[in-house]
Amino acid sequence: MVNPSLGSVLVGLRHWTIMLIYVYTAVGGLMLSYMLLRTRLVPRWLSVLGLIGYTVLFLAAVLDMLGLVDTVGGLGLVGLVPGGLFELVLPIWLFARGFNLKRVAEGAWPQGSAK
């Protein structure tokens, strides 16, 4: 016999797992975008798009965990758009234009950051 409460527990666990994946993705994306901004390997607007997108994703996931928004459906899905746009544009940019080779030849890091 199947327990009906088990189904609701599994659905809740799935929801929390998705939110934790969003949080980890946002933290990793923020680090990537920050490093791309600091090293200037891609245009500044692209790095800033990543910073904005992953910040919005992080906030949306936290607000969803607090029960204030629903990122699985409805208006909460708007929080996923900027990060998704960055994840769509960055690979296209890298395939079409690649990294800034001038910055790669210089060492790609600002003075004083590597000690």
LOVEX-866409 format. One record per residue (C-alpha): x, z, y. Coordinates in Angstrom, 2 decimals. Last residue first. Layout:
REM residues N
R;c1;c3;c2
R;X;Z;Y
...
//
This chain:
REM residues 115
R;c1;c3;c2
R;50.76;-5.43;37.31
R;48.41;-8.40;37.50
R;46.09;-8.15;40.52
R;48.75;-8.24;43.23
R;48.41;-11.91;44.05
R;45.18;-13.48;42.87
R;45.04;-14.84;39.34
R;44.96;-18.42;38.10
R;48.69;-18.72;37.27
R;49.43;-21.33;39.93
R;49.13;-24.17;37.39
R;45.69;-22.88;36.36
R;44.61;-22.73;40.00
R;45.55;-26.39;40.52
R;43.81;-27.24;37.27
R;40.43;-26.03;38.59
R;38.68;-25.78;35.25
R;36.87;-28.70;33.72
R;34.98;-31.37;35.64
R;32.37;-32.86;33.31
R;32.67;-30.65;30.23
R;33.29;-27.50;32.32
R;30.43;-28.29;34.70
R;28.00;-28.95;31.85
R;29.16;-25.73;30.20
R;28.55;-23.75;33.42
R;25.18;-25.33;34.34
R;23.09;-24.20;31.36
R;24.40;-20.65;31.08
R;24.10;-20.31;34.86
R;20.48;-21.51;34.71
R;19.77;-19.05;31.93
R;21.18;-16.23;34.03
R;18.98;-17.26;36.97
R;15.82;-17.72;34.81
R;15.72;-14.54;32.73
R;14.28;-12.30;35.42
R;11.44;-14.77;35.92
R;10.33;-13.91;32.37
R;9.00;-10.63;33.74
R;6.09;-12.50;35.33
R;4.38;-13.01;32.00
R;5.96;-12.57;28.61
R;8.89;-10.97;26.81
R;10.38;-9.62;30.03
R;7.55;-7.13;30.52
R;7.97;-5.00;33.63
R;7.81;-1.27;34.45
R;8.05;0.10;30.89
R;11.39;1.86;31.37
R;12.97;-0.44;28.80
R;11.50;-3.39;30.71
R;13.02;-2.11;33.95
R;16.40;-1.88;32.21
R;16.08;-5.41;30.82
R;14.97;-6.84;34.17
R;17.80;-5.08;36.00
R;20.39;-6.44;33.59
R;18.95;-9.95;33.76
R;18.87;-9.84;37.57
R;22.53;-8.76;37.63
R;23.31;-11.49;35.10
R;21.77;-14.20;37.25
R;23.23;-13.00;40.54
R;26.77;-12.76;39.19
R;26.42;-16.05;37.32
R;25.10;-17.84;40.40
R;27.99;-16.32;42.35
R;30.45;-17.84;39.87
R;28.81;-21.25;40.21
R;28.75;-21.07;43.99
R;32.46;-20.14;44.02
R;33.49;-23.31;42.23
R;35.21;-22.85;38.88
R;38.71;-21.55;38.13
R;38.54;-19.43;41.29
R;40.46;-16.58;39.63
R;38.39;-13.84;41.24
R;35.06;-15.66;40.93
R;35.67;-16.65;37.31
R;36.67;-13.05;36.59
R;33.48;-11.76;38.21
R;31.36;-14.27;36.32
R;32.90;-13.29;32.99
R;32.50;-9.56;33.66
R;28.90;-10.02;34.80
R;28.20;-12.15;31.73
R;29.51;-9.43;29.43
R;27.35;-6.79;31.11
R;24.30;-9.08;31.12
R;24.72;-10.04;27.46
R;25.01;-6.37;26.50
R;21.84;-5.50;28.45
R;19.91;-8.50;27.09
R;20.93;-7.61;23.52
R;19.76;-4.06;24.18
R;16.39;-5.40;25.36
R;16.06;-7.59;22.25
R;16.78;-4.61;20.02
R;14.23;-2.50;21.88
R;11.54;-5.14;21.27
R;12.44;-5.51;17.60
R;12.30;-1.74;17.13
R;8.86;-1.66;18.73
R;7.63;-4.39;16.36
R;9.14;-2.52;13.41
R;7.47;0.75;14.44
R;4.12;-1.02;14.92
R;4.36;-2.49;11.44
R;5.28;0.85;9.90
R;2.19;2.41;11.50
R;-0.04;0.20;9.38
R;1.44;1.63;6.13
R;1.35;-0.99;3.42
R;0.00;0.00;0.00
//
